[in-house]
Amino acid sequence: MSEQPVKTAVPKERPVKSPCISVCALNDDDVCEGCFRSGMEISRWGSMNNDERRAVLKLCTERARQMGRLW
């Protein structure tokens, strides 16, 4: 009698939360003044996986620093 491998449940990762703070205004560079995402990043957020979302959040932090909103 062969033994079946034991399947362990892998906890599903929660979606990375949106950085939206309900200050939705794109500037001349197409960057939101509230969350620092580009218009394209905002529109694609719902279809991104968590790795893509984390990459966008890193870009948001860099943009906020460039804009003088984060030190």
C-alpha positions in Angstrom: 0.0 0.0 0.0 1.5 3.3 -1.1 1.3 6.3 1.1 -0.3 9.5 -0.3 1.6 12.7 0.3 0.0 14.9 2.9 -1.3 18.1 1.5 -0.8 21.1 3.8 -2.9 24.2 3.4 -0.9 27.1 2.2 -2.4 30.3 3.6 -3.6 32.6 0.9 -1.8 35.9 0.8 -4.0 38.9 1.3 -4.0 41.5 -1.4 -1.6 44.4 -0.9 -3.8 47.4 0.2 -4.2 50.3 -2.1 -2.3 53.5 -1.0 -5.4 55.6 -2.0 -6.2 58.3 0.6 -9.2 59.7 -1.3 -7.2 62.8 -2.6 -7.6 62.0 -6.2 -6.0 64.6 -8.4 -3.5 63.9 -11.2 -0.8 66.5 -11.6 0.8 67.5 -14.9 3.1 64.5 -14.7 0.1 62.1 -14.5 0.9 61.4 -10.8 -1.8 61.4 -8.1 -1.2 64.1 -5.5 -2.7 61.8 -2.8 -1.1 58.4 -3.4 1.7 59.1 -5.9 0.6 56.5 -8.3 0.4 57.2 -12.0 -2.9 57.2 -13.8 -2.0 53.9 -15.4 -1.0 52.3 -12.1 -4.3 53.4 -10.6 -6.3 51.9 -13.4 -4.4 48.6 -13.4 -4.3 48.2 -9.5 -7.2 45.8 -9.4 -5.6 43.4 -11.8 -2.1 43.5 -10.4 -0.6 40.7 -8.3 1.0 41.5 -5.0 4.5 41.6 -6.4 3.4 44.2 -8.9 1.6 46.2 -6.3 4.7 46.2 -4.0 6.8 47.4 -7.0 4.3 50.3 -7.5 4.4 51.2 -3.8 8.2 51.4 -4.0 7.8 53.8 -7.0 5.2 55.8 -5.0 7.7 56.3 -2.2 10.4 57.4 -4.6 8.0 59.9 -6.3 6.9 61.3 -2.9 10.5 61.9 -2.0 11.1 63.6 -5.4 8.1 65.8 -4.9 9.3 66.8 -1.4 6.4 65.1 0.4 8.6 62.5 2.1 12.0 62.9 3.7 
